[in-house]
Amino acid sequence: MAEDIKNVNIEEEEEDIITLEFDDDTAVDCYVMGTFELNGKEYIALEPEDGTGDVYIYGYKQISDDEFEILEIESEEEFDAAAAEFDAIMAEEEDN
């Protein structure tokens, strides 16, 4: 699981990009791949711009039309379930 997120900035561009700032003062720009729901909770998938092909998955809470919150996934079981759901969604999209 990822480090604690200190701050999130959203830049309006052709693709939605979020800058995650972690407690250790590192920052990572990420593309928003999308959001998805599992067991009544929403999640967001982010791909870092660094070209590694990694995907970050966090909890997601829409606050208003222009504002949302990214939440740490506290349990390993919840994270594993969200990651499996994301993998299933991506596999389904590849088949189409």
C-alpha positions in Angstrom: 0.0 0.0 0.0 1.1 3.5 -0.7 2.4 6.1 1.7 0.1 8.7 3.2 -1.0 11.3 0.8 -0.4 14.9 2.0 -2.0 16.8 -0.9 -3.7 16.3 -4.2 -3.7 18.9 -7.0 -5.7 18.6 -10.2 -4.5 20.2 -13.4 -7.1 20.8 -16.2 -5.6 19.5 -19.4 -6.7 17.2 -22.2 -6.2 14.3 -19.8 -6.9 14.7 -16.2 -3.7 14.7 -14.2 -3.4 14.6 -10.4 -0.3 15.5 -8.5 0.0 13.3 -5.4 2.2 14.8 -2.7 3.3 12.3 0.0 4.3 12.8 3.6 8.0 12.5 2.7 7.5 15.5 0.3 7.8 13.5 -2.9 5.3 14.3 -5.6 4.1 12.1 -8.4 2.0 13.3 -11.4 -0.6 10.7 -12.4 -3.1 10.3 -15.2 -6.6 9.5 -14.0 -7.4 6.2 -15.6 -11.0 6.2 -14.2 -13.1 5.4 -11.2 -15.0 2.2 -10.4 -17.3 0.8 -7.7 -17.0 -2.4 -5.7 -19.1 -3.4 -2.7 -20.8 0.0 -2.5 -17.5 1.9 -2.3 -15.8 3.9 -5.1 -12.2 3.7 -6.1 -9.9 5.6 -8.5 -7.1 4.2 -10.6 -4.1 6.5 -11.3 -1.2 5.8 -13.6 2.1 7.7 -12.8 3.5 9.7 -15.7 6.9 8.1 -15.1 6.3 5.4 -17.7 6.7 2.5 -15.3 3.2 1.1 -16.1 2.4 1.1 -12.4 -1.2 1.7 -11.3 -2.1 3.3 -8.0 -5.5 2.5 -6.5 -7.2 4.6 -3.8 -10.6 5.1 -2.3 -12.5 7.9 -4.0 -15.2 10.1 -2.6 -17.0 12.7 -4.8 -17.7 15.9 -2.7 -19.1 18.2 -5.4 -18.9 18.6 -9.2 -15.5 20.1 -8.9 -14.1 18.4 -5.8 -13.3 14.9 -4.7 -11.2 13.2 -2.0 -8.7 10.4 -2.4 -8.7 8.0 0.5 -6.1 5.5 1.7 -7.3 1.9 1.5 -6.7 0.7 5.1 -6.9 -3.0 4.8 -4.8 -5.4 2.6 -8.0 -7.4 1.9 -9.9 -4.4 0.6 -6.9 -3.3 -1.5 -6.6 -6.8 -3.0 -10.3 -6.9 -3.8 -10.1 -3.4 -5.4 -7.0 -4.4 -7.4 -8.7 -7.6 -8.6 -11.8 -5.6 -9.7 -9.6 -3.1 -11.6 -7.7 -6.0 -13.3 -11.1 -7.6 -14.3 -12.3 -4.2 -15.8 -9.1 -3.8 -17.7 -9.3 -7.4 -19.1 -12.9 -6.8 -20.2 -11.9 -3.6 -22.0 -9.1 -5.4 -23.8 -11.5 -8.0 -25.0 -13.8 -5.4 -26.6 
